[in-house]
Amino acid sequence: MTHSTSPDYQCDVLIIGSGAAGLSLALRLAAHHDVMVISKAQVSEGSTFYAQGGIAAVFDDADSIESHVEDTLVAGDGLCDRDAVAFVASNARHCVQWLIDHGVAFDREPQASGDLRYHLTREGGHSHRRILHSADATGREVETTLVSQALSHPRIRILERANAVDLILSDRLGLPGPRRATGAWIWNRNRERVETCSARAVVLATGGAAKVYQYTTNPDVASGDGIAIAWRAGCRVANLEFNQFHPTSLFHPDAQSFLLTEALRGEGAWLLRPGGTRFMPAFDPRGELAPRDIVARAIDHEMKRLGVDCLYLDISHQPPDFVRAHFPTIYEKLLTFGLDLTRDRIPIVPAAHYTCGGVIVDAHGRTDISGLYAIGEVSYTGLHGANRMASNSLLECLVYGWSAAEDLLQALPQTERVSVLPAWDESRVDDADERVVIQHNWHELRLFMWDYVGIVRTTRRLERALRRIQLLLQEIDEYYANFRLSNNLLELRNLTQVAELMVRCALARKESRGLHFTRDYPEPLPEAKPTILTPSYIKEV
């Protein structure tokens, strides 16, 4: 970066990511401020769109906020921040109501009185039915509704096929005062060039990092970009050892990690061994409705014990009309693989699903850097602890989208936008002629993360993973310095950085808790504490 220039884009708030967190925030802010949203792929292509289950909120008089809090704390295995859990649960209903008011249609059921009320389902870890859903495609309903409104809003600009490269910070510009975010460099794949955006605040809403694993339920865009970008800028991260593996991903040679929602088990589906016997009651009295960490480990244990490639999910004992009505998307999808959800046992395996840790934020989504926010799966709020409870993820997006908006509406009038930013220098780089190297490193990283940093871990495997990651980081840094950018290079750079943080967190936790199980320390410690990593150069200041 050798000279300064006028930015290619200017806005009040730059939102990196276009899922439920980013778009709900954009719509809340756009009545008062100009907002720009950048999306790595098409605007709707993210984890939100593929979320099947629903959103947890207390809408039933027999339920309570206190019960939602306690269920979340139990699922989080002692590591949740109680204040954060209470904050989310107590603000759940009005944030979900905001979605309803904006046109999201959740399923309803008729009552004896003739009235309609929301159909609430139950999922693992929940003591009550409190999951609002739109059949088995809740994320699609939420995302398409938000996208439609964002695209038509005059004060929201959406740039598709664009990657955030890194943040532009005030100290890089020589500006006085506290270090703050002033914008970002953006790799615009439509123009194949790096552009700059000046903003009064920047929000990371990039989702998680499950693509670091060989087998995942996440779309390709879930490459840990926001976590890596924030870390490079100097933000602390926490609890990245807690990678949630969804217990039931379809096992089929032609299926690319198709998720089978936990709501299936909430409506009575059983988990079976190849011989047709149930096994979950032997692992937990809650059976199939135990939290995900327990269910995933039980499946992993049975697969290894029996030497089989998969186990089975079976809801064929429920009436066919009931199954088709509640799970139409899954039913139709499975038919394309020659499987009938109303009659067949469905082969399943666990797959990486959710990143429970992330960038440390406060109740308004504020990070360690002034003017930089992180909301949704990219963040660490304290809500999930050592294991995320089902259907708290979209809820977290909505609640922190609301709370960040409340803070930004107060803060933005006091913040000036920078009119000149450092330009990107490509004068000393060449076109990449070894793209095979990127692909090889990508596959190698995801494979050894699955083998060494998976559902069951050991210190020796973690150390082996860390050594290989550090070699990869050196190779990628050299490649990054000498060749022009590409989407694959940026994602590999970010995934490898986040993989290192995950392994460092895992090595630091000398116990087994929630999603982190290590054979070397199989018991939990008496006191649960988050694992916090701080960039080394920040420690030195």
Buried (B, 14 or more C-beta within 10 A) or exposed (E): EEEBEEBBBBBBBBBBBBBBBBBBBBBBBBEBBBBBBBBBBBBBBBBBBBBBBBBBBBBEEEBBBEBBBBBBBBBBBBBBBBEBBBBBBBBBBEBBEBBEEBEBEBBEEEEEEEEEEBBBBBBBBBBBBBBBBBBBBBBBBBBBBBBEBBEEBEBBBBBBBBBBBBBBBBEBBEBEEEBBBBBBBBBBBEEEBBBBBBBBBBBBBBBBBBBBBBBBBBBEBBBBBBBBBBBBBBBBBBBBBBBBBBBBBBBBEEBEBBBBBBBBBBBBBBBBBBEEEEBBEEBBEBBBBBBBBBBBBBBBBBBEEEEBEBBBBBBBEBEBEEBBEBBBBBBEBBEEBEBEBBEBBBBBBBBBBBBBBBBBBBBBBBBBBBBBBBBBBBBBBBBBBBBBBBBBBBBBBBBBBBBBBBBBBEBBEEBEBBEEBBBBEEEEEEEBEEEEBBEEBBEEBBEBBBEBBBBBBEBEBBEBBBEBBEEBBEBBEEBBEEBBBBBBBBBBBBBBBBBBBBBBBBBEBEBBBBBBBBEEBEEBEEEBEBBBBBBEEEEEE
